[in-house]
Amino acid sequence: MQRLRDYIERLEISLDDFDTLRPDAYGFACTGSSYLIDADEEARIIERIEKRLGYPIVTAVAAIRWHLAKLGVKRIALASPYPPGLSEAASAYWSGAGFDLVEVGRIDTGSGDTRSIYTLGSKDARQAVEAMAQLDVDAVLLSGTGMPSLKLIDDAAGCSPTLVSSNLCLANRLCDLVGLPVPAPSDWQKRLADALDTSREVPAR
């Protein structure tokens, strides 16, 4: 757990390693860190770094709140691959943020170590998502930036309740911050596939 706290508490040191690079915006893609630190303290950390470095910094949880506010969401269900302690912290965070948290479901990773999240695919979350789709909620939140979810979200497009994820919310918020159009989930899938296509020839220079 301390490792996750360190990510946000030492963020300023990490960003200093970029030296003179000044991005248009920076996304902090670790929901677990935000769940384990006091929300007011995190806000102070982010505000201090932004003021010193001169560019906006958005955490995954801040991006989720932004997205849910745009949708007018109040009642949510939470599905995550977190171990019990982190899952409890996530539940407390969203309840404390003013949302009516109806249910919390765990996506099994076969391990209590958060590193195992990175072995998951969209299919691993499907059962939990389909069960929560029957609940009386405005949205189902997939929390865990190491867990792929675009395929699930694209499949659920236009359905109720809305399905959102920490990754998608963060990507969309970063686009919004730098003035780019926000792509649909299917467009994000195509862009990622293109970026990962290592078989494509590199143009001669």
Phi and psi in degrees as a GROMACS rama.xvg file:
@    title "Ramachandran Plot"
@    xaxis  label "Phi"
@    yaxis  label "Psi"
@TYPE xy
-63.3428  -34.0298  GLN-2
-57.4053  -41.7678  ARG-3
-68.9609  -39.3743  LEU-4
-62.1499  -39.9472  ARG-5
-59.9543  -33.2721  ASP-6
-56.2453  -43.176  TYR-7
-87.5166  -36.5917  ILE-8
-69.4346  -25.9021  GLU-9
-108.976  17.7462  ARG-10
-58.8261  -39.6374  LEU-11
-61.0444  -39.0736  GLU-12
-64.6539  -42.336  ILE-13
-62.616  -42.9769  SER-14
-69.4391  -30.3881  LEU-15
-62.6146  -25.2517  ASP-16
-66.6711  -17.802  ASP-17
-75.258  -8.82661  PHE-18
59.3099  -116.825  ASP-19
-86.1469  -4.18846  THR-20
-65.8276  128.466  LEU-21
-126.374  96.109  ARG-22
-69.3988  162.901  PRO-23
-69.4323  -28.7011  ASP-24
-162.822  155.103  ALA-25
-126.461  130.765  TYR-26
-106.634  127.334  GLY-27
-97.4467  102.876  PHE-28
-97.7386  65.3622  ALA-29
-148.891  97.2782  CYS-30
-65.3356  -37.6014  THR-31
-57.0668  -37.61  GLY-32
-60.4356  -43.0192  SER-33
-69.1347  -30.4596  SER-34
-71.8986  -23.482  TYR-35
-98.4927  -4.98674  LEU-36
-118.348  149.21  ILE-37
-58.4768  132.475  ASP-38
-60.4907  -38.751  ALA-39
-67.413  -37.3512  ASP-40
-66.7678  -41.039  GLU-41
-60.8398  -43.2689  GLU-42
-60.4517  -38.5481  ALA-43
-67.2984  -40.055  ARG-44
-61.2586  -48.4783  ILE-45
-64.0142  -44.0437  ILE-46
-62.167  -40.8668  GLU-47
-65.1135  -43.4248  ARG-48
-67.3166  -43.1417  ILE-49
-58.9012  -43.5691  GLU-50
-63.6739  -38.875  LYS-51
-78.1468  -40.571  ARG-52
-91.3558  -22.5621  LEU-53
85.3287  18.9489  GLY-54
-140.707  153.93  TYR-55
-70.959  141.762  PRO-56
-122.955  126.922  ILE-57
-124.577  129.212  VAL-58
-85.3428  160.848  THR-59
-60.4314  -40.607  ALA-60
-68.6788  -35.3955  VAL-61
-64.7491  -37.7231  ALA-62
-67.0478  -37.7001  ALA-63
-63.4754  -46.4445  ILE-64
-59.7058  -41.9993  ARG-65
-59.5555  -46.59  TRP-66
-67.2172  -44.7277  HIS-67
-64.9322  -35.4872  LEU-68
-64.8202  -40.2937  ALA-69
-61.0996  -34.9525  LYS-70
-84.7448  -9.90631  LEU-71
73.0379  27.5502  GLY-72
-78.8807  135.575  VAL-73
-123.703  -41.3814  LYS-74
-101.534  123.888  ARG-75
-131.186  156.499  ILE-76
-116.803  145.561  ALA-77
-117.478  127.011  LEU-78
-121.7  128.355  ALA-79
-150.507  159.776  SER-80
-96.9389  24.2343  PRO-81
-78.7063  149.669  TYR-82
-66.0835  163.904  PRO-83
-51.2816  -45.7095  PRO-84
-61.5091  -42.0342  GLY-85
-74.2153  -33.0938  LEU-86
-63.9421  -39.658  SER-87
-65.2103  -39.591  GLU-88
-65.0211  -39.1196  ALA-89
-64.0325  -42.4759  ALA-90
-61.7579  -44.3887  SER-91
-63.5094  -36.9846  ALA-92
-62.401  -50.8659  TYR-93
-70.9752  -34.0412  TRP-94
-66.4511  -41.3635  SER-95
-68.1659  -23.2877  GLY-96
-82.7303  2.31088  ALA-97
97.2712  8.8919  GLY-98
-93.7222  148.374  PHE-99
-86.4924  99.8546  ASP-100
-86.6735  106.981  LEU-101
-82.2726  -39.663  VAL-102
-154.695  149.944  GLU-103
-124.931  124.835  VAL-104
-121.014  142.137  GLY-105
-103.904  132.963  ARG-106
-92.6378  117.228  ILE-107
-69.8656  131.321  ASP-108
-108.804  -6.96176  THR-109
77.528  11.2845  GLY-110
-156.934  154.748  SER-111
-93.3623  3.62311  GLY-112
-94.4712  127.541  ASP-113
-63.0318  -20.1443  THR-114
-63.4607  -25.1349  ARG-115
-69.1451  -13.0285  SER-116
-58.4262  -32.8203  ILE-117
-72.9575  -5.0897  TYR-118
-91.1566  -5.90527  THR-119
-80.6704  159.182  LEU-120
-129.34  175.409  GLY-121
-56.7961  -35.3398  SER-122
-62.7252  -28.1426  LYS-123
-69.4034  -23.7729  ASP-124
-95.8591  -8.63709  ALA-125
-59.7439  -44.4002  ARG-126
-61.1397  -44.6561  GLN-127
-64.0886  -41.0213  ALA-128
-64.7193  -43.7571  VAL-129
-64.8634  -35.9731  GLU-130
-67.3227  -42.3135  ALA-131
-73.8085  -19.332  MET-132
-64.4696  -16.1343  ALA-133
-87.8532  -6.39274  GLN-134
-80.5254  157.818  LEU-135
-85.9791  77.2168  ASP-136
-134.115  162.674  VAL-137
-82.554  -31.2232  ASP-138
-155.161  149.932  ALA-139
-107.528  124.257  VAL-140
-102.815  121.829  LEU-141
-93.0278  108.715  LEU-142
-109.263  128.65  SER-143
140.806  95.963  GLY-144
-69.1768  -12.2287  THR-145
-86.3043  -1.96795  GLY-146
-105.147  116.538  MET-147
-60.5357  142.883  PRO-148
-149.771  -2.13732  SER-149
-59.1302  -41.2209  LEU-150
-61.8398  -43.7025  LYS-151
-61.649  -45.1693  LEU-152
-65.6449  -40.8724  ILE-153
-64.3345  -40.9201  ASP-154
-62.863  -31.5544  ASP-155
-92.6001  4.71151  ALA-156
-57.0273  130.812  ALA-157
84.7265  -4.9804  GLY-158
-93.9447  166.461  CYS-159
-122.674  137.881  SER-160
-73.8135  162.533  PRO-161
-64.7842  140.355  THR-162
-108.934  123.617  LEU-163
-130.641  159.616  VAL-164
-135.775  158.973  SER-165
-61.5715  -39.3756  SER-166
-63.3452  -48.9056  ASN-167
-65.7139  -41.9472  LEU-168
-61.0742  -41.1388  CYS-169
-67.3747  -43.4946  LEU-170
-61.7765  -42.856  ALA-171
-65.9734  -39.4843  ASN-172
-65.9369  -39.0115  ARG-173
-64.4932  -40.3194  LEU-174
-59.9183  -43.9104  CYS-175
-62.1575  -41.4124  ASP-176
-65.387  -34.6213  LEU-177
-99.4881  8.18709  VAL-178
78.4785  25.4148  GLY-179
-98.4613  150.901  LEU-180
-60.606  143.531  PRO-181
-87.0921  114.476  VAL-182
-71.206  156.678  PRO-183
-73.4905  158.735  ALA-184
-53.1118  -39.0644  PRO-185
-65.1062  -34.1469  SER-186
-68.9068  -38.5996  ASP-187
-61.6602  -41.087  TRP-188
-59.1274  -43.8872  GLN-189
-65.2739  -42.1758  LYS-190
-63.4458  -41.0543  ARG-191
-66.2168  -41.4749  LEU-192
-62.0152  -41.4011  ALA-193
-64.3167  -40.7133  ASP-194
-67.0843  -30.4327  ALA-195
-93.1612  1.20275  LEU-196
-79.5508  89.7975  ASP-197
-79.2731  -6.87988  THR-198
-82.3927  -11.2581  SER-199
-68.8086  136.851  ARG-200
-71.2316  143.725  GLU-201
-87.6668  125.614  VAL-202
-58.2849  140.917  PRO-203
-69.0999  145.718  ALA-204
